[in-house]
Amino acid sequence: MSTSITLKNIPDPIYQRIKLAAKRHHRSMNNEIIACLEQALAPQPVDIGTRLDRARRLRTQFRGPDLKVEDIASAIDRDRQ
């Protein structure tokens, strides 16, 4: 099933870019807009290695004091008193 929408107030520079891209890809402007929307809204694959590397860098950048389990337990006990 497909649905129709109407776009209004498209800035001229964007209109011209869509028109040029449609011509370059041998598509109608409508099909070019659909292709652009599909590409922009497609889920991006997640590279686990890259994500883990970033998490590790952030962890070292924002590292707080080294805490041991005993330190945490002691702080909890102090708050309960």
PyMOL Python script that loads the backbone (N, CA, C, O; Angstrom):
from pymol import cmd

cmd.read_pdbstr("""\
ATOM      1  N   MET A   1       0.842  -1.175   0.000  1.00  0.00           N
ATOM      2  CA  MET A   1       0.000   0.000   0.000  1.00  0.00           C
ATOM      3  C   MET A   1       0.890   1.242   0.000  1.00  0.00           C
ATOM      4  O   MET A   1       1.899   1.289   0.704  1.00  0.00           O
ATOM      5  N   SER A   2       0.526   2.212  -0.765  1.00  0.00           N
ATOM      6  CA  SER A   2       1.278   3.460  -0.793  1.00  0.00           C
ATOM      7  C   SER A   2       0.356   4.622  -0.449  1.00  0.00           C
ATOM      8  O   SER A   2      -0.863   4.545  -0.603  1.00  0.00           O
ATOM      9  N   THR A   3       0.961   5.675   0.011  1.00  0.00           N
ATOM     10  CA  THR A   3       0.224   6.862   0.419  1.00  0.00           C
ATOM     11  C   THR A   3       0.845   8.068  -0.255  1.00  0.00           C
ATOM     12  O   THR A   3       2.044   8.073  -0.536  1.00  0.00           O
ATOM     13  N   SER A   4       0.068   9.064  -0.513  1.00  0.00           N
ATOM     14  CA  SER A   4       0.565  10.293  -1.130  1.00  0.00           C
ATOM     15  C   SER A   4       0.721  11.377  -0.089  1.00  0.00           C
ATOM     16  O   SER A   4      -0.069  11.479   0.850  1.00  0.00           O
ATOM     17  N   ILE A   5       1.760  12.192  -0.270  1.00  0.00           N
ATOM     18  CA  ILE A   5       1.929  13.378   0.558  1.00  0.00           C
ATOM     19  C   ILE A   5       2.278  14.545  -0.359  1.00  0.00           C
ATOM     20  O   ILE A   5       2.714  14.349  -1.493  1.00  0.00           O
ATOM     21  N   THR A   6       2.083  15.737   0.137  1.00  0.00           N
ATOM     22  CA  THR A   6       2.430  16.939  -0.606  1.00  0.00           C
ATOM     23  C   THR A   6       3.473  17.694   0.192  1.00  0.00           C
ATOM     24  O   THR A   6       3.309  17.914   1.392  1.00  0.00           O
ATOM     25  N   LEU A   7       4.544  18.090  -0.473  1.00  0.00           N
ATOM     26  CA  LEU A   7       5.574  18.897   0.180  1.00  0.00           C
ATOM     27  C   LEU A   7       5.348  20.352  -0.190  1.00  0.00           C
ATOM     28  O   LEU A   7       5.119  20.678  -1.355  1.00  0.00           O
ATOM     29  N   LYS A   8       5.413  21.221   0.806  1.00  0.00           N
ATOM     30  CA  LYS A   8       5.201  22.644   0.569  1.00  0.00           C
ATOM     31  C   LYS A   8       6.418  23.416   1.046  1.00  0.00           C
ATOM     32  O   LYS A   8       7.162  22.961   1.915  1.00  0.00           O
ATOM     33  N   ASN A   9       6.605  24.575   0.473  1.00  0.00           N
ATOM     34  CA  ASN A   9       7.650  25.517   0.886  1.00  0.00           C
ATOM     35  C   ASN A   9       9.054  24.917   0.822  1.00  0.00           C
ATOM     36  O   ASN A   9       9.878  25.146   1.708  1.00  0.00           O
ATOM     37  N   ILE A  10       9.315  24.152  -0.227  1.00  0.00           N
ATOM     38  CA  ILE A  10      10.654  23.593  -0.416  1.00  0.00           C
ATOM     39  C   ILE A  10      11.567  24.731  -0.861  1.00  0.00           C
ATOM     40  O   ILE A  10      11.281  25.389  -1.861  1.00  0.00           O
ATOM     41  N   PRO A  11      12.644  24.973  -0.146  1.00  0.00           N
ATOM     42  CA  PRO A  11      13.568  26.037  -0.568  1.00  0.00           C
ATOM     43  C   PRO A  11      14.120  25.737  -1.970  1.00  0.00           C
ATOM     44  O   PRO A  11      14.395  24.584  -2.303  1.00  0.00           O
ATOM     45  N   ASP A  12      14.273  26.764  -2.766  1.00  0.00           N
ATOM     46  CA  ASP A  12      14.709  26.594  -4.142  1.00  0.00           C
ATOM     47  C   ASP A  12      16.033  25.829  -4.261  1.00  0.00           C
ATOM     48  O   ASP A  12      16.148  24.973  -5.138  1.00  0.00           O
ATOM     49  N   PRO A  13      17.037  26.102  -3.414  1.00  0.00           N
ATOM     50  CA  PRO A  13      18.283  25.332  -3.555  1.00  0.00           C
ATOM     51  C   PRO A  13      18.079  23.820  -3.364  1.00  0.00           C
ATOM     52  O   PRO A  13      18.715  23.017  -4.047  1.00  0.00           O
ATOM     53  N   ILE A  14      17.202  23.440  -2.446  1.00  0.00           N
ATOM     54  CA  ILE A  14      16.927  22.015  -2.234  1.00  0.00           C
ATOM     55  C   ILE A  14      16.170  21.451  -3.431  1.00  0.00           C
ATOM     56  O   ILE A  14      16.462  20.347  -3.891  1.00  0.00           O
ATOM     57  N   TYR A  15      15.211  22.200  -3.929  1.00  0.00           N
ATOM     58  CA  TYR A  15      14.455  21.770  -5.106  1.00  0.00           C
ATOM     59  C   TYR A  15      15.401  21.517  -6.281  1.00  0.00           C
ATOM     60  O   TYR A  15      15.284  20.510  -6.979  1.00  0.00           O
ATOM     61  N   GLN A  16      16.330  22.434  -6.488  1.00  0.00           N
ATOM     62  CA  GLN A  16      17.278  22.289  -7.599  1.00  0.00           C
ATOM     63  C   GLN A  16      18.190  21.078  -7.405  1.00  0.00           C
ATOM     64  O   GLN A  16      18.512  20.383  -8.368  1.00  0.00           O
ATOM     65  N   ARG A  17      18.603  20.827  -6.171  1.00  0.00           N
ATOM     66  CA  ARG A  17      19.458  19.663  -5.904  1.00  0.00           C
ATOM     67  C   ARG A  17      18.704  18.360  -6.146  1.00  0.00           C
ATOM     68  O   ARG A  17      19.259  17.412  -6.702  1.00  0.00           O
ATOM     69  N   ILE A  18      17.440  18.312  -5.729  1.00  0.00           N
ATOM     70  CA  ILE A  18      16.619  17.110  -5.976  1.00  0.00           C
ATOM     71  C   ILE A  18      16.442  16.911  -7.483  1.00  0.00           C
ATOM     72  O   ILE A  18      16.562  15.796  -7.991  1.00  0.00           O
ATOM     73  N   LYS A  19      16.161  17.989  -8.175  1.00  0.00           N
ATOM     74  CA  LYS A  19      15.955  17.909  -9.618  1.00  0.00           C
ATOM     75  C   LYS A  19      17.211  17.388 -10.316  1.00  0.00           C
ATOM     76  O   LYS A  19      17.126  16.526 -11.190  1.00  0.00           O
ATOM     77  N   LEU A  20      18.370  17.910  -9.931  1.00  0.00           N
ATOM     78  CA  LEU A  20      19.634  17.478 -10.521  1.00  0.00           C
ATOM     79  C   LEU A  20      19.931  16.014 -10.186  1.00  0.00           C
ATOM     80  O   LEU A  20      20.348  15.249 -11.056  1.00  0.00           O
ATOM     81  N   ALA A  21      19.716  15.628  -8.927  1.00  0.00           N
ATOM     82  CA  ALA A  21      19.955  14.242  -8.512  1.00  0.00           C
ATOM     83  C   ALA A  21      19.024  13.292  -9.261  1.00  0.00           C
ATOM     84  O   ALA A  21      19.450  12.214  -9.677  1.00  0.00           O
ATOM     85  N   ALA A  22      17.779  13.670  -9.434  1.00  0.00           N
ATOM     86  CA  ALA A  22      16.816  12.833 -10.157  1.00  0.00           C
ATOM     87  C   ALA A  22      17.274  12.626 -11.596  1.00  0.00           C
ATOM     88  O   ALA A  22      17.202  11.519 -12.130  1.00  0.00           O
ATOM     89  N   LYS A  23      17.739  13.690 -12.207  1.00  0.00           N
ATOM     90  CA  LYS A  23      18.223  13.579 -13.584  1.00  0.00           C
ATOM     91  C   LYS A  23      19.445  12.668 -13.646  1.00  0.00           C
ATOM     92  O   LYS A  23      19.548  11.812 -14.525  1.00  0.00           O
ATOM     93  N   ARG A  24      20.361  12.856 -12.713  1.00  0.00           N
ATOM     94  CA  ARG A  24      21.583  12.054 -12.675  1.00  0.00           C
ATOM     95  C   ARG A  24      21.294  10.566 -12.479  1.00  0.00           C
ATOM     96  O   ARG A  24      21.980   9.714 -13.045  1.00  0.00           O
ATOM     97  N   HIS A  25      20.269  10.259 -11.671  1.00  0.00           N
ATOM     98  CA  HIS A  25      19.920   8.863 -11.375  1.00  0.00           C
ATOM     99  C   HIS A  25      18.835   8.314 -12.299  1.00  0.00           C
ATOM    100  O   HIS A  25      18.364   7.193 -12.105  1.00  0.00           O
ATOM    101  N   HIS A  26      18.437   9.098 -13.300  1.00  0.00           N
ATOM    102  CA  HIS A  26      17.397   8.686 -14.260  1.00  0.00           C
ATOM    103  C   HIS A  26      16.102   8.305 -13.542  1.00  0.00           C
ATOM    104  O   HIS A  26      15.492   7.272 -13.821  1.00  0.00           O
ATOM    105  N   ARG A  27      15.702   9.174 -12.609  1.00  0.00           N
ATOM    106  CA  ARG A  27      14.459   8.964 -11.856  1.00  0.00           C
ATOM    107  C   ARG A  27      13.579  10.194 -11.986  1.00  0.00           C
ATOM    108  O   ARG A  27      14.029  11.277 -12.358  1.00  0.00           O
ATOM    109  N   SER A  28      12.318   9.991 -11.667  1.00  0.00           N
ATOM    110  CA  SER A  28      11.435  11.147 -11.523  1.00  0.00           C
ATOM    111  C   SER A  28      11.811  11.828 -10.204  1.00  0.00           C
ATOM    112  O   SER A  28      12.480  11.233  -9.358  1.00  0.00           O
ATOM    113  N   MET A  29      11.382  13.059 -10.041  1.00  0.00           N
ATOM    114  CA  MET A  29      11.654  13.751  -8.776  1.00  0.00           C
ATOM    115  C   MET A  29      10.987  13.016  -7.620  1.00  0.00           C
ATOM    116  O   MET A  29      11.559  12.910  -6.535  1.00  0.00           O
ATOM    117  N   ASN A  30       9.789  12.512  -7.848  1.00  0.00           N
ATOM    118  CA  ASN A  30       9.083  11.767  -6.806  1.00  0.00           C
ATOM    119  C   ASN A  30       9.898  10.554  -6.364  1.00  0.00           C
ATOM    120  O   ASN A  30      10.081  10.322  -5.169  1.00  0.00           O
ATOM    121  N   ASN A  31      10.390   9.776  -7.342  1.00  0.00           N
ATOM    122  CA  ASN A  31      11.176   8.592  -6.984  1.00  0.00           C
ATOM    123  C   ASN A  31      12.505   8.953  -6.350  1.00  0.00           C
ATOM    124  O   ASN A  31      13.010   8.207  -5.511  1.00  0.00           O
ATOM    125  N   GLU A  32      13.080  10.080  -6.733  1.00  0.00           N
ATOM    126  CA  GLU A  32      14.338  10.525  -6.110  1.00  0.00           C
ATOM    127  C   GLU A  32      14.094  10.894  -4.648  1.00  0.00           C
ATOM    128  O   GLU A  32      14.902  10.557  -3.783  1.00  0.00           O
ATOM    129  N   ILE A  33      12.997  11.575  -4.367  1.00  0.00           N
ATOM    130  CA  ILE A  33      12.668  11.937  -2.987  1.00  0.00           C
ATOM    131  C   ILE A  33      12.438  10.676  -2.157  1.00  0.00           C
ATOM    132  O   ILE A  33      12.895  10.598  -1.016  1.00  0.00           O
ATOM    133  N   ILE A  34      11.738   9.694  -2.711  1.00  0.00           N
ATOM    134  CA  ILE A  34      11.510   8.431  -1.999  1.00  0.00           C
ATOM    135  C   ILE A  34      12.844   7.748  -1.710  1.00  0.00           C
ATOM    136  O   ILE A  34      13.058   7.257  -0.602  1.00  0.00           O
ATOM    137  N   ALA A  35      13.755   7.709  -2.706  1.00  0.00           N
ATOM    138  CA  ALA A  35      15.069   7.092  -2.503  1.00  0.00           C
ATOM    139  C   ALA A  35      15.846   7.816  -1.405  1.00  0.00           C
ATOM    140  O   ALA A  35      16.493   7.176  -0.577  1.00  0.00           O
ATOM    141  N   CYS A  36      15.783   9.146  -1.395  1.00  0.00           N
ATOM    142  CA  CYS A  36      16.467   9.930  -0.354  1.00  0.00           C
ATOM    143  C   CYS A  36      15.892   9.629   1.023  1.00  0.00           C
ATOM    144  O   CYS A  36      16.640   9.466   1.987  1.00  0.00           O
ATOM    145  N   LEU A  37      14.576   9.554   1.120  1.00  0.00           N
ATOM    146  CA  LEU A  37      13.940   9.245   2.402  1.00  0.00           C
ATOM    147  C   LEU A  37      14.306   7.840   2.870  1.00  0.00           C
ATOM    148  O   LEU A  37      14.591   7.634   4.050  1.00  0.00           O
ATOM    149  N   GLU A  38      14.301   6.868   1.948  1.00  0.00           N
ATOM    150  CA  GLU A  38      14.672   5.502   2.330  1.00  0.00           C
ATOM    151  C   GLU A  38      16.088   5.455   2.873  1.00  0.00           C
ATOM    152  O   GLU A  38      16.348   4.793   3.878  1.00  0.00           O
ATOM    153  N   GLN A  39      17.006   6.155   2.214  1.00  0.00           N
ATOM    154  CA  GLN A  39      18.394   6.154   2.660  1.00  0.00           C
ATOM    155  C   GLN A  39      18.542   6.872   4.004  1.00  0.00           C
ATOM    156  O   GLN A  39      19.261   6.400   4.886  1.00  0.00           O
ATOM    157  N   ALA A  40      17.874   7.992   4.157  1.00  0.00           N
ATOM    158  CA  ALA A  40      18.003   8.770   5.393  1.00  0.00           C
ATOM    159  C   ALA A  40      17.377   8.060   6.590  1.00  0.00           C
ATOM    160  O   ALA A  40      17.854   8.209   7.715  1.00  0.00           O
ATOM    161  N   LEU A  41      16.319   7.292   6.359  1.00  0.00           N
ATOM    162  CA  LEU A  41      15.583   6.673   7.463  1.00  0.00           C
ATOM    163  C   LEU A  41      15.937   5.210   7.684  1.00  0.00           C
ATOM    164  O   LEU A  41      15.403   4.577   8.594  1.00  0.00           O
ATOM    165  N   ALA A  42      16.833   4.663   6.862  1.00  0.00           N
ATOM    166  CA  ALA A  42      17.233   3.259   7.023  1.00  0.00           C
ATOM    167  C   ALA A  42      18.020   3.096   8.319  1.00  0.00           C
ATOM    168  O   ALA A  42      18.806   3.972   8.682  1.00  0.00           O
ATOM    169  N   PRO A  43      17.814   1.985   9.014  1.00  0.00           N
ATOM    170  CA  PRO A  43      18.600   1.764  10.233  1.00  0.00           C
ATOM    171  C   PRO A  43      20.082   1.663   9.886  1.00  0.00           C
ATOM    172  O   PRO A  43      20.464   1.022   8.907  1.00  0.00           O
ATOM    173  N   GLN A  44      20.895   2.298  10.696  1.00  0.00           N
ATOM    174  CA  GLN A  44      22.331   2.275  10.474  1.00  0.00           C
ATOM    175  C   GLN A  44      22.930   1.064  11.178  1.00  0.00           C
ATOM    176  O   GLN A  44      22.636   0.828  12.350  1.00  0.00           O
ATOM    177  N   PRO A  45      23.765   0.293  10.484  1.00  0.00           N
ATOM    178  CA  PRO A  45      24.378  -0.867  11.139  1.00  0.00           C
ATOM    179  C   PRO A  45      25.303  -0.416  12.268  1.00  0.00           C
ATOM    180  O   PRO A  45      25.971   0.615  12.175  1.00  0.00           O
ATOM    181  N   VAL A  46      25.324  -1.195  13.307  1.00  0.00           N
ATOM    182  CA  VAL A  46      26.151  -0.877  14.468  1.00  0.00           C
ATOM    183  C   VAL A  46      27.394  -1.738  14.423  1.00  0.00           C
ATOM    184  O   VAL A  46      27.309  -2.966  14.390  1.00  0.00           O
ATOM    185  N   ASP A  47      28.554  -1.091  14.423  1.00  0.00           N
ATOM    186  CA  ASP A  47      29.813  -1.813  14.474  1.00  0.00           C
ATOM    187  C   ASP A  47      30.188  -1.940  15.949  1.00  0.00           C
ATOM    188  O   ASP A  47      30.570  -0.963  16.593  1.00  0.00           O
ATOM    189  N   ILE A  48      30.071  -3.154  16.468  1.00  0.00           N
ATOM    190  CA  ILE A  48      30.294  -3.387  17.898  1.00  0.00           C
ATOM    191  C   ILE A  48      31.709  -2.985  18.309  1.00  0.00           C
ATOM    192  O   ILE A  48      31.896  -2.389  19.370  1.00  0.00           O
ATOM    193  N   GLY A  49      32.698  -3.301  17.490  1.00  0.00           N
ATOM    194  CA  GLY A  49      34.089  -2.956  17.821  1.00  0.00           C
ATOM    195  C   GLY A  49      34.278  -1.464  17.975  1.00  0.00           C
ATOM    196  O   GLY A  49      34.912  -1.005  18.926  1.00  0.00           O
ATOM    197  N   THR A  50      33.727  -0.704  17.037  1.00  0.00           N
ATOM    198  CA  THR A  50      33.828   0.758  17.106  1.00  0.00           C
ATOM    199  C   THR A  50      33.106   1.288  18.330  1.00  0.00           C
ATOM    200  O   THR A  50      33.610   2.185  19.007  1.00  0.00           O
ATOM    201  N   ARG A  51      31.940   0.749  18.621  1.00  0.00           N
ATOM    202  CA  ARG A  51      31.168   1.184  19.781  1.00  0.00           C
ATOM    203  C   ARG A  51      31.930   0.906  21.081  1.00  0.00           C
ATOM    204  O   ARG A  51      31.961   1.749  21.977  1.00  0.00           O
ATOM    205  N   LEU A  52      32.550  -0.286  21.183  1.00  0.00           N
ATOM    206  CA  LEU A  52      33.321  -0.628  22.382  1.00  0.00           C
ATOM    207  C   LEU A  52      34.552   0.260  22.531  1.00  0.00           C
ATOM    208  O   LEU A  52      34.879   0.690  23.638  1.00  0.00           O
ATOM    209  N   ASP A  53      35.235   0.536  21.420  1.00  0.00           N
ATOM    210  CA  ASP A  53      36.402   1.429  21.482  1.00  0.00           C
ATOM    211  C   ASP A  53      36.007   2.806  21.996  1.00  0.00           C
ATOM    212  O   ASP A  53      36.715   3.397  22.812  1.00  0.00           O
ATOM    213  N   ARG A  54      34.891   3.309  21.524  1.00  0.00           N
ATOM    214  CA  ARG A  54      34.422   4.633  21.974  1.00  0.00           C
ATOM    215  C   ARG A  54      34.069   4.605  23.454  1.00  0.00           C
ATOM    216  O   ARG A  54      34.387   5.540  24.189  1.00  0.00           O
ATOM    217  N   ALA A  55      33.413   3.534  23.894  1.00  0.00           N
ATOM    218  CA  ALA A  55      33.053   3.417  25.310  1.00  0.00           C
ATOM    219  C   ALA A  55      34.315   3.370  26.173  1.00  0.00           C
ATOM    220  O   ALA A  55      34.362   3.984  27.239  1.00  0.00           O
ATOM    221  N   ARG A  56      35.326   2.650  25.719  1.00  0.00           N
ATOM    222  CA  ARG A  56      36.582   2.574  26.484  1.00  0.00           C
ATOM    223  C   ARG A  56      37.273   3.932  26.557  1.00  0.00           C
ATOM    224  O   ARG A  56      37.789   4.314  27.608  1.00  0.00           O
ATOM    225  N   ARG A  57      37.282   4.662  25.439  1.00  0.00           N
ATOM    226  CA  ARG A  57      37.890   6.001  25.455  1.00  0.00           C
ATOM    227  C   ARG A  57      37.141   6.919  26.408  1.00  0.00           C
ATOM    228  O   ARG A  57      37.762   7.664  27.166  1.00  0.00           O
ATOM    229  N   LEU A  58      35.818   6.874  26.378  1.00  0.00           N
ATOM    230  CA  LEU A  58      35.027   7.711  27.278  1.00  0.00           C
ATOM    231  C   LEU A  58      35.267   7.330  28.731  1.00  0.00           C
ATOM    232  O   LEU A  58      35.340   8.197  29.601  1.00  0.00           O
ATOM    233  N   ARG A  59      35.389   6.034  28.995  1.00  0.00           N
ATOM    234  CA  ARG A  59      35.612   5.576  30.360  1.00  0.00           C
ATOM    235  C   ARG A  59      36.926   6.141  30.907  1.00  0.00           C
ATOM    236  O   ARG A  59      36.975   6.581  32.055  1.00  0.00           O
ATOM    237  N   THR A  60      37.992   6.134  30.096  1.00  0.00           N
ATOM    238  CA  THR A  60      39.268   6.667  30.583  1.00  0.00           C
ATOM    239  C   THR A  60      39.219   8.188  30.681  1.00  0.00           C
ATOM    240  O   THR A  60      39.850   8.774  31.561  1.00  0.00           O
ATOM    241  N   GLN A  61      38.482   8.822  29.795  1.00  0.00           N
ATOM    242  CA  GLN A  61      38.376  10.284  29.804  1.00  0.00           C
ATOM    243  C   GLN A  61      37.639  10.781  31.045  1.00  0.00           C
ATOM    244  O   GLN A  61      38.011  11.809  31.612  1.00  0.00           O
ATOM    245  N   PHE A  62      36.615  10.075  31.467  1.00  0.00           N
ATOM    246  CA  PHE A  62      35.788  10.515  32.586  1.00  0.00           C
ATOM    247  C   PHE A  62      35.977   9.633  33.811  1.00  0.00           C
ATOM    248  O   PHE A  62      35.072   9.494  34.634  1.00  0.00           O
ATOM    249  N   ARG A  63      37.120   9.058  33.923  1.00  0.00           N
ATOM    250  CA  ARG A  63      37.364   8.118  35.010  1.00  0.00           C
ATOM    251  C   ARG A  63      37.337   8.832  36.367  1.00  0.00           C
ATOM    252  O   ARG A  63      37.969   9.871  36.557  1.00  0.00           O
ATOM    253  N   GLY A  64      36.606   8.259  37.273  1.00  0.00           N
ATOM    254  CA  GLY A  64      36.551   8.777  38.635  1.00  0.00           C
ATOM    255  C   GLY A  64      37.545   8.016  39.495  1.00  0.00           C
ATOM    256  O   GLY A  64      38.425   7.331  38.976  1.00  0.00           O
ATOM    257  N   PRO A  65      37.407   8.135  40.800  1.00  0.00           N
ATOM    258  CA  PRO A  65      38.323   7.426  41.690  1.00  0.00           C
ATOM    259  C   PRO A  65      38.120   5.919  41.582  1.00  0.00           C
ATOM    260  O   PRO A  65      37.010   5.449  41.336  1.00  0.00           O
ATOM    261  N   ASP A  66      39.202   5.167  41.767  1.00  0.00           N
ATOM    262  CA  ASP A  66      39.103   3.712  41.782  1.00  0.00           C
ATOM    263  C   ASP A  66      38.425   3.286  43.073  1.00  0.00           C
ATOM    264  O   ASP A  66      38.947   3.528  44.162  1.00  0.00           O
ATOM    265  N   LEU A  67      37.289   2.664  42.958  1.00  0.00           N
ATOM    266  CA  LEU A  67      36.534   2.227  44.125  1.00  0.00           C
ATOM    267  C   LEU A  67      36.577   0.714  44.230  1.00  0.00           C
ATOM    268  O   LEU A  67      36.527  -0.002  43.230  1.00  0.00           O
ATOM    269  N   LYS A  68      36.669   0.255  45.450  1.00  0.00           N
ATOM    270  CA  LYS A  68      36.607  -1.177  45.724  1.00  0.00           C
ATOM    271  C   LYS A  68      35.216  -1.474  46.278  1.00  0.00           C
ATOM    272  O   LYS A  68      34.499  -0.572  46.712  1.00  0.00           O
ATOM    273  N   VAL A  69      34.856  -2.734  46.256  1.00  0.00           N
ATOM    274  CA  VAL A  69      33.557  -3.149  46.774  1.00  0.00           C
ATOM    275  C   VAL A  69      33.405  -2.703  48.221  1.00  0.00           C
ATOM    276  O   VAL A  69      32.326  -2.281  48.637  1.00  0.00           O
ATOM    277  N   GLU A  70      34.488  -2.796  48.987  1.00  0.00           N
ATOM    278  CA  GLU A  70      34.444  -2.396  50.403  1.00  0.00           C
ATOM    279  C   GLU A  70      34.138  -0.904  50.542  1.00  0.00           C
ATOM    280  O   GLU A  70      33.394  -0.505  51.438  1.00  0.00           O
ATOM    281  N   ASP A  71      34.709  -0.074  49.656  1.00  0.00           N
ATOM    282  CA  ASP A  71      34.453   1.369  49.706  1.00  0.00           C
ATOM    283  C   ASP A  71      32.974   1.662  49.452  1.00  0.00           C
ATOM    284  O   ASP A  71      32.373   2.501  50.123  1.00  0.00           O
ATOM    285  N   ILE A  72      32.407   0.973  48.493  1.00  0.00           N
ATOM    286  CA  ILE A  72      30.995   1.178  48.164  1.00  0.00           C
ATOM    287  C   ILE A  72      30.116   0.721  49.314  1.00  0.00           C
ATOM    288  O   ILE A  72      29.177   1.421  49.696  1.00  0.00           O
ATOM    289  N   ALA A  73      30.414  -0.454  49.873  1.00  0.00           N
ATOM    290  CA  ALA A  73      29.631  -0.960  51.011  1.00  0.00           C
ATOM    291  C   ALA A  73      29.719  -0.017  52.190  1.00  0.00           C
ATOM    292  O   ALA A  73      28.720   0.231  52.865  1.00  0.00           O
ATOM    293  N   SER A  74      30.910   0.514  52.447  1.00  0.00           N
ATOM    294  CA  SER A  74      31.092   1.448  53.561  1.00  0.00           C
ATOM    295  C   SER A  74      30.258   2.713  53.341  1.00  0.00           C
ATOM    296  O   SER A  74      29.626   3.204  54.277  1.00  0.00           O
ATOM    297  N   ALA A  75      30.250   3.242  52.124  1.00  0.00           N
ATOM    298  CA  ALA A  75      29.476   4.451  51.827  1.00  0.00           C
ATOM    299  C   ALA A  75      27.977   4.188  52.013  1.00  0.00           C
ATOM    300  O   ALA A  75      27.250   5.040  52.524  1.00  0.00           O
ATOM    301  N   ILE A  76      27.529   3.012  51.598  1.00  0.00           N
ATOM    302  CA  ILE A  76      26.117   2.655  51.762  1.00  0.00           C
ATOM    303  C   ILE A  76      25.784   2.592  53.241  1.00  0.00           C
ATOM    304  O   ILE A  76      24.757   3.111  53.678  1.00  0.00           O
ATOM    305  N   ASP A  77      26.652   1.957  54.006  1.00  0.00           N
ATOM    306  CA  ASP A  77      26.408   1.848  55.448  1.00  0.00           C
ATOM    307  C   ASP A  77      26.377   3.220  56.117  1.00  0.00           C
ATOM    308  O   ASP A  77      25.546   3.455  56.995  1.00  0.00           O
ATOM    309  N   ARG A  78      27.262   4.121  55.720  1.00  0.00           N
ATOM    310  CA  ARG A  78      27.281   5.465  56.298  1.00  0.00           C
ATOM    311  C   ARG A  78      25.964   6.194  55.997  1.00  0.00           C
ATOM    312  O   ARG A  78      25.437   6.897  56.860  1.00  0.00           O
ATOM    313  N   ASP A  79      25.443   6.034  54.807  1.00  0.00           N
ATOM    314  CA  ASP A  79      24.192   6.704  54.435  1.00  0.00           C
ATOM    315  C   ASP A  79      23.000   6.146  55.185  1.00  0.00           C
ATOM    316  O   ASP A  79      22.003   6.845  55.366  1.00  0.00           O
ATOM    317  N   ARG A  80      23.085   4.895  55.627  1.00  0.00           N
ATOM    318  CA  ARG A  80      21.973   4.280  56.351  1.00  0.00           C
ATOM    319  C   ARG A  80      21.913   4.723  57.802  1.00  0.00           C
ATOM    320  O   ARG A  80      20.890   4.535  58.459  1.00  0.00           O
ATOM    321  N   GLN A  81      22.959   5.290  58.301  1.00  0.00           N
ATOM    322  CA  GLN A  81      22.986   5.675  59.720  1.00  0.00           C
ATOM    323  C   GLN A  81      22.312   6.998  59.960  1.00  0.00           C
ATOM    324  O   GLN A  81      22.250   7.462  61.099  1.00  0.00           O
TER     325      GLN A  81
END
""", "prot")
cmd.dss("prot")
cmd.show_as("cartoon", "prot")
cmd.util.cbc("prot")
cmd.orient("prot")
